[in-house]
Amino acid sequence: MRILIISDLHANFEALCALPRGYDELWVLGDLVNYGPDPAATIDFVRSHASLVVRGNHDHSVAFGADCGCSPRFAAMAAATRDYTMSVLSAEDRRFLRNLPISERRQVGDYTFFLCHATPSNPLYEYRPPDSPAWQREEEVSRGANYILVGHTHVPFSRAFGEHTVVNPGSLGQSNAGDPQARYAVWEDGRIELRAVAYPVETTVMKILSLAFPDEIKRDLAGVLRAGRTP
């Protein structure tokens, strides 16, 4: 079984299209929308191709009109792009986001997977960095899982803690790994590997610059994509 694991797509359709094919299943750890220019196309791709999808804080924000819980540096970008996202999504798209679960559990052979967007105890909002000691504790909702798959921070990592391994594939659509490549992970027959793939970043940037956002918002969004870092 070859499973492709992605998170934090953020409406970046060019990054999504750069993913390799040849997988058995595609798992998505949330944040399909906001920040990027192609939310409807991204949702359509995920709806058509993914076997498992969980809801992220930005999906929740768009689906329910809630605050995204973003850091102050990203709050203005999130608010501007949420208004745009809600204006271009269909009722069916919004219903798809509303119906996404906040966590999933899946058995593949001898391995148990727990999937959520942020952390098992706070699946939508908690920002837990890779070196947090909190990853070591066994949380009730994910108890017994061999792999805990998370996103949210946009920082890729894979760390073993006793009987479980925590994996964050990083962000497919808005890298925070120091370069603009799209991040993802591949699990195959008991082995996990973090990977990256180049995509036409400037195509996505030009789409963003063409939208009716304030100039500062467009500049910040473009800067994040190009640098692969939080501004």
C-alpha positions in Angstrom: 0.0 0.0 0.0 1.4 3.4 -1.1 -0.3 6.4 0.6 0.3 10.0 -0.3 -0.2 12.3 2.7 -0.7 16.1 2.2 -1.8 19.0 4.4 -2.4 22.7 4.2 -3.1 22.9 0.5 -4.4 26.5 0.8 -6.1 26.7 -2.6 -2.8 26.3 -4.4 -3.8 24.3 -7.4 -0.4 24.4 -9.1 1.2 22.7 -6.1 -1.6 20.2 -6.0 -1.1 19.3 -9.7 2.6 18.8 -9.2 2.1 15.8 -6.9 3.3 12.5 -8.2 0.8 10.0 -9.3 1.0 6.2 -8.8 -0.4 6.2 -5.2 -3.0 3.8 -3.9 -4.6 6.4 -1.6 -4.5 10.1 -1.0 -5.0 11.4 2.6 -5.6 15.1 3.3 -5.0 16.6 6.7 -7.0 19.8 6.3 -6.8 23.4 5.2 -7.9 23.0 1.6 -8.9 26.7 1.4 -7.8 30.3 2.1 -4.6 32.2 1.2 -4.5 30.8 -2.3 -6.4 31.7 -5.5 -8.1 28.4 -6.5 -10.3 27.1 -3.6 -13.0 25.6 -5.8 -10.6 23.7 -8.1 -8.7 22.4 -5.0 -11.9 21.2 -3.3 -13.0 19.5 -6.5 -9.6 17.7 -6.8 -9.7 16.5 -3.2 -13.3 15.4 -3.5 -12.5 13.4 -6.6 -9.1 11.9 -5.5 -8.8 11.6 -1.7 -9.7 8.6 0.3 -9.5 10.4 3.7 -9.9 14.1 4.4 -10.1 15.9 7.8 -11.2 19.5 8.5 -8.7 22.2 9.1 -9.2 25.5 10.9 -9.4 27.4 7.6 -12.0 24.9 6.3 -13.9 25.4 9.5 -13.7 29.2 9.2 -15.1 29.2 5.7 -17.7 26.5 6.3 -19.1 28.0 9.5 -18.2 31.7 9.3 -15.9 31.3 12.4 -12.6 32.9 13.3 -9.7 30.9 11.9 -7.7 31.3 15.1 -4.7 32.5 13.1 -1.6 34.4 14.5 -1.8 38.2 14.3 0.7 38.1 11.4 -1.7 36.0 9.3 -5.0 37.3 10.5 -5.4 40.0 7.9 -4.4 37.6 5.1 -6.9 35.0 6.4 -9.8 37.5 6.6 -9.2 38.9 3.1 -8.9 35.5 1.5 -11.8 34.0 3.4 -14.2 36.7 2.0 -12.9 35.9 -1.5 -13.1 32.1 -0.9 -16.7 32.3 0.3 -17.6 34.4 -2.7 -16.4 31.8 -5.2 -17.4 28.5 -3.6 -20.7 26.8 -4.4 -23.2 25.7 -1.8 -22.0 22.1 -2.5 -18.4 23.1 -1.8 -19.3 24.7 1.5 -21.4 21.7 2.4 -18.4 19.5 1.7 -16.2 21.5 4.1 -18.9 21.5 6.8 -19.2 17.7 6.6 -15.5 17.0 6.9 -14.7 15.2 10.2 -12.2 16.8 12.6 -10.3 13.5 13.0 -10.1 10.0 11.4 -8.7 6.6 12.4 -7.7 4.1 9.8 -6.2 0.6 9.9 -3.8 -0.5 7.2 -2.6 -4.0 7.7 -0.9 -4.1 11.1 -0.7 -0.3 11.4 -3.2 2.1 13.0 -3.3 5.7 11.9 -4.8 8.7 13.6 -5.4 11.8 11.4 -6.2 15.3 12.4 -5.2 18.8 11.4 -3.5 20.3 14.5 -3.2 17.9 17.5 -5.2 15.0 18.8 -6.5 17.0 21.9 -7.2 20.1 19.9 -7.7 19.1 16.3 -8.4 22.5 14.8 -6.3 25.1 16.5 -3.4 24.1 18.7 0.0 25.1 17.4 2.4 22.5 18.6 6.0 22.8 17.2 8.0 19.7 16.4 10.2 19.9 19.5 7.2 20.2 21.9 7.4 17.6 24.8 3.6 17.3 24.5 4.0 15.0 21.5 5.5 12.4 23.9 2.3 11.9 25.9 -0.3 9.4 24.8 -3.6 11.3 24.3 -6.8 9.5 24.8 -8.3 10.1 21.4 -5.3 8.8 19.5 -4.4 6.0 22.0 -3.2 2.9 20.2 -2.2 4.6 17.0 1.2 3.7 15.5 1.2 6.9 13.4 -0.3 10.3 14.3 -0.6 12.4 11.2 -0.9 16.2 11.6 -0.5 19.4 9.8 -1.3 23.1 10.7 2.2 24.4 11.4 3.4 24.0 7.8 6.7 22.6 9.2 7.5 19.1 8.1 8.9 16.6 10.6 8.7 12.9 11.5 9.6 11.8 15.1 9.2 8.5 17.0 8.0 8.6 20.6 7.9 5.1 22.1 5.1 3.2 20.4 3.9 6.0 18.1 5.4 8.2 15.4 4.2 11.7 14.8 4.4 12.9 11.2 3.7 16.3 9.7 4.1 16.4 5.9 4.5 20.2 5.9 2.4 22.4 3.7 1.6 21.5 0.1 0.5 25.0 -0.8 2.3 27.4 1.5 5.6 26.1 2.6 7.2 27.1 5.9 10.3 25.0 5.3 12.6 27.7 3.8 12.0 27.2 0.2 8.9 27.4 -2.1 8.6 23.7 -2.9 5.4 21.8 -2.1 5.7 19.4 0.8 4.1 16.0 1.2 4.8 12.6 2.8 4.7 9.0 1.4 3.9 6.0 3.6 4.6 2.6 2.0 4.6 -0.8 3.7 5.6 0.5 7.2 8.0 3.3 6.1 7.4 7.0 6.0 9.3 9.5 3.9 9.1 13.3 3.8 9.3 14.7 0.3 9.2 17.9 -1.7 8.4 18.8 -5.3 8.9 22.0 -7.3 5.9 23.6 -8.9 5.4 26.9 -10.9 5.2 29.2 -7.9 5.1 32.4 -10.1 1.9 31.1 -11.8 0.2 31.0 -8.4 1.7 34.3 -7.4 0.4 36.0 -10.6 -3.1 34.7 -9.9 -2.9 36.2 -6.4 -1.7 39.5 -7.7 -4.6 39.7 -10.1 -7.2 39.4 -7.3 -8.9 42.4 -5.7 -7.0 42.2 -2.4 -5.3 45.2 -0.7 -1.8 45.6 -2.0 -0.2 44.7 1.4 -2.2 41.5 1.5 -1.1 40.5 -2.0 2.5 41.4 -1.2 2.5 39.3 1.9 0.9 36.3 0.3 3.3 36.4 -2.6 6.3 36.8 -0.2 5.3 33.7 1.8 5.1 31.6 -1.4 8.3 32.8 -2.8 10.4 32.5 0.4 8.8 29.5 2.0 8.8 31.4 5.3 6.5 33.3 7.5 7.0 37.1 6.8 
